[in-house]
Amino acid sequence: MKISKDELYGRIIRLALKGFFDEWRSASDVEKELLRRDWTLKDFKHVSPALEHLFALEVLERERKPGRKAKWLFRKAKNFRERIVMA
């Protein structure tokens, strides 16, 4: 699957490559970081589904943080580098 660095998936993967996902991050953490880097989206409702999809592709890991009702946290999967091929 090819993903442009200017698309949401590409931007999330770029964050992971730069170490952003070395620690557990929530969808709102990702949204704030995208805004901080001036990577604005018209609608942030797509961030959570993109993170879930990257989890399904085994690019990211996820866990529920105790005490945070229905909040998933994400970080790079152990085999992240194997899953991502840079063109």
WOSUL-V703478 format. One record per helix or strand of 2 or more residues. SS is the DSSP state (~ for helix, > for strand). FROM is the first residue (numbers start at 0). LEN is the number of residues. Records with the same first field share a line. If there is no record, write none. Layout:
BEGIN
SS=FROM-LEN / FROM-LEN
END
This chain:
BEGIN
~=7-10 / 19-3 / 26-10 / 44-12 / 79-4
>=59-5 / 71-5
END
